[in-house]
């Protein structure tokens, strides 16, 4: 029994030392606070919130009905106008033979032929058509002798390429002046005529002669 009583203080002392050591260990240990995870927060407006939380309308939108279009009826085709053919006026005379070349080949007219080569292209065409025109008028007035022709007496002439257009000419016959329209085309050598047409017109009143430089003097042409 004595041994038991003696052993009790020693046991209490041992437990006391153990508790003191454990307290010292816990007292010196630094406790760490648990880590709190961060949370990202987006601030949105009330309108965005309502739009985000609004239930999706699953009802399909009605497709507007397409009204049937009236069937297009083919329009009748209008007939295309046919190109106008160049038909000469009823009183236009088409020459079938050309005489200027034969006249210029005559030795008596050598000086006229030489003079033509000195003229510019437009004037050369005009003079060659004058020669042809007088000869054609003499055929048109058999037994008479037209002696002068002025292609530009009443209106300006035009020359394009090898062709002379004279819409307001005048020629003299028996000391009187008459209107004439003519078209004359010369050959590329400017020495002969390849086409000639004319339309003789009415007499020109004498009171108009002076204003158009028309004189009544006779001109002899062999």
Beta strands, then each sheet from edge to edge (+ up, - down):
strand 1: 93-94
strand 2: 148-150
strand 3: 157-160
strand 4: 163-173
strand 5: 176-186
strand 6: 193-203
sheet 1: 1+ 6- 5+ 4- 2+
sheet 2: 1+ 6- 5+ 4- 3+
end
